[in-house]
Amino acid sequence: MANDFAYDFRPATATSGKPDGTTGYIEYFQARRLHALQHPATDAPFEMAFLVSSQVMELYFGLLCHELGRAKLEVRHGDVPGAGRTLRRSLGHLRALEATWESYEDMAPSDWNPIKAHLGHGESSSVHSFMYRHLVFLLGLKSVQMLEPHESTPLIHQGLKEALHAPSIYDEILALLQLRGLAIPACVLERDFSEPYVPQREVEQAWLRVYREDSFADLRELGELLTKFAQHFNQWRQGHLTATVRTSGAKPGYYHTEAPVWLRRNNEQPIFAELWSARTAM
């Protein structure tokens, strides 16, 4: 292409980020700053879509962390209706998050290769999304190994270390079940929350009582909302795997493993395990 080929075809006056007067809309939504955050580095036609969709995902990760943090507090205070409203609202966010993969639907390896060549194999891997890591820790998918990619950012690393050791939304709900008279074993309630969750038969039996007894109708609704949350999050994870295979095949990813192998292994980790296993006996 000619030397005057532009990587960014948006109106330059709308993306410069330079302050030049303002409106209430610009200030509240930080629109000027928002549209100045994309800096394509190649002439690959898909790079702008990759940048924007990835940034939208990051924002949704943060939004879901906000909602789950709120739900944890509501559960801790025994506000089951409030937690239900928060989780139900979160399902809409998850559906929107799933839809971000639509921007990758027509991306072929030839579209992705120049972007990947610019990113290289260093700290531009998706495992460096600290907000995603906060989200999966909130969901109970704990792994001390996943602190390693963030060692070069001490403040972020410290925050993730604290999140690793904190109870997940599921831990808080199991504590609520125990307060409501259901038998949740001490090995669940008093465990080291930084360790991966190990499903327990007693927890499965507790959920069976929740689904069978009318006195636990509010908890049953909470269980269904958690199940839907896990379902939509798993669909987003499957979309990640599909987009990766579509654009990269079995090329190496983080830890020098084939990217699809890494993603499939992570996707096999159950979220809210006993809510799924209990359905066999329902």
N, C-alpha and C positions, 0 to 999 in steps of 0.2 A: 504494500500500500504506500501511498504518498506520505511524506514526512508530516503533513498536516493532519494525518488520520487521528481522530480523537478517540480516546478510550471511554469517555463519558459524553453521551449525547443529550443529557438533560440541559435545560436552560442554565447557563453559567451564572446569571444574576440570581437564580433561586438556590444555588448550591454552594456559593462562595463562603457562606457563614459570616460574612462581614456585617457588623451592625450598621443599620441605616434606617433609623426609625423603628417603630414597633407597633403591634396591635395586641389586644388581649388574647387573641387566638395564638399568635406567635409565642407569647410569653407562657401561656398555660401549657401548651403542648410542646414547647421548645422546638417548634417546627424548623426554624432556621438552623439550629444546631443539628437536628435530626438529619436533615438532607445534606449536611456537610460531612457525614460520617462514612460515606462510601468512596473509596479511592481505588478504582480498578487499576491493576498493574500490568495487564496484558490486553491485547486486542481480541481475546476470546469472546465471542458473542454471549456466552453463558455466564461470564464472570459477574456482571452486575446482578443477574438473578441469583447467583450463588451468594454474593455478598448480602443482598437484601434479605433473602430467605433465611440465611444463617443468623443475621442480626434479629430478625423477627422471632426465630426460635429462641434465641437468648432472652429476648424480652418475655416470651411466654414461660420459659424456665423460671425467670424471676417472679412472674405473676403467680405461677403455681406454688412456688416457695412461700410467697406472701399468703396465699389462701390456705395452704396446709399449716403454716405457722398459726394462723388465726384459728383453724379447726382444732389444732392441738390444744390451744388455750381454752376453747369452748368445751372440749371434751374434759379437760382437767377440772373445769368448774362445774361439770355436770350439766352443761347446757346442750342437751342432745338435739333439740330442734334447731338451735343456732348452728351447730356443727353440720347438721343435715343440709341446711340452706347453703352453707359455705361449700360443702362437697358437691352439691347439685350445681351450683354456679361454676365450680371448677370443671365439671364435665363439658360445659360449653367451651372453656379455654382449651381443653384437651382436643376437642373436635377441630378447633381452629389450628392447633399445633399439628395435628395429623395432616391437615390440608396443605401445610407448607411444602410437603414433598411433591405437590403437583408441579412446582416450578422446575423439578428435575426430570419430569416424565419423558421428555424428548432428548435428554442429555446422553450422548454416546461417549465412548472412550476418547474419540478424537476431539470432543468438546472439553472434556475434563483434563486431558493430558497437559495442555499448556498452563492451565491454572495450577495443577499439581506440581509442575516443573518449577513454577515460581515459588510455591509454598515450601517445596523441598520436603525433607523427612525429619525436620526438627520439631519445634514447639508449635506447629500449626495443626497438629492432630486434634480430632474432636475430643480426645481424652483431656485436653487442656481447658475444656469448658468448666470452669469452677462452679458456675450456677447450676449446670446440669448435675454436677457431683453433689451439690447441696440438695437438689431435688431427689436424687435416688437415695441419699442418706435419709431424708425425711420419709421415704417410702419403705425404709428398712433394709435396703440393699447395701450392706456395709462391707467395706474392704479396706484395710489399712494400706494395702498396696497402692490403692488409687489416690493416696496422698502424694506419692512420689512425683507425679508430673507437675506438682505445684510448689516444689521446694524452692524454686527460684523467685517466688513471690511470697515473702514471709508473712505478710498480713493475711493474705488469702489462705495460705497454708494453715495458719493458726485458727482461722475461722472454720476451716474444714475439719481440722482436728477436733475442735469443740463439737461440731455437728456429728462427727463420727461417734463420739462418746455420749451423745444425747439420745433420749428415747425417740423412736419414730412415731408417726401418727398411729400406726398399728399397736405399738407398745402402750400408748396412752389409752387406746380403746380397749385393749385387754385389761388394763388396770381398772377401767370403768366397769367392765363385765364382772370383775372380782368384787367391786363395791356394790354391785347389784345382786350379789349373792351367788354368782356362778363360780364354779371351781376352776380357778386358774392357778397352776402350780407355781410355787416360789421360784423354781428354776427359770421361769419365764419372767416373772415380775422383778426379781432381784439379780438378774444376770448382768454381765458386762455387755452394755449396749453397743460397744464397738465391735463385738464379734458377730459374724453372720448369724441370722436367726435360724434356729433349728425347730422345725414343726414338732408339735407335741400332740399326742393322742387326746390328752385331757382338754386341750384347747379346741380340738375338733368336736369333742363331745359337748363343750360349752356352747359352741355355735349351733349344734344340733338342737339343744334346748331353746336357744334364742328363736330358731325358725319354727319350732313346734309349739311353743307356749305363747298364748295370747298376751300374757303379762309382759312379754319382752318385745311387743310390737314395734316400739320406737327403736330398739336396738337392732331388730330385724331390718328396718328401713336403713339404718346406718350400715349394716352389713351389705345390703344390696348396693348402696352408693359406693362403698369401697370396692365391691366386685366390678361395678361399671368403670370406676376409675382405673383399676388394674387392667381391665379389658381394653380401654382406649389407649392407655399408656403402652400396652403390649403391641397394639396396632401401630402406634408411632414407631416403636422399636423395630417392628417388622418392615415398616417403610424405610427406615434407615438401612437395614440389611439389603432390601431390594434395590435401593438407589446405589448402594455401594457396589453390588454385583453388576448392576447395569453399566456403571461408569468405569469400574476398575477390575472386574472379574475377581481373580484370586490373588491380586498383587499384595505384597507384604504391607501390613499395617503396624500398629503400635506393638512393642515388644517383639518385633520381627516375625510375628505370626501372620498367616494369611488373614486379611481383614475380615472376610466372611466367617472364618473359623472363630475369630475373637468375638464378633458380634453374636454369632449363634450361641456361643457358650454363655455370654451375658444374658441373652434372651431366654435361656432356659432357667434362669434364676426366678423362682416363683415370687410373686408379690401377694402378700396376705394369704399364705399357703393354705391354712386350714379352711378358709372360706371357700376354696375350690375343692379340697379333698372331702369336706363334709357333705358335698352334694351327692356323693355315691350312696350315702345312707339316707338321704332325704326321700 
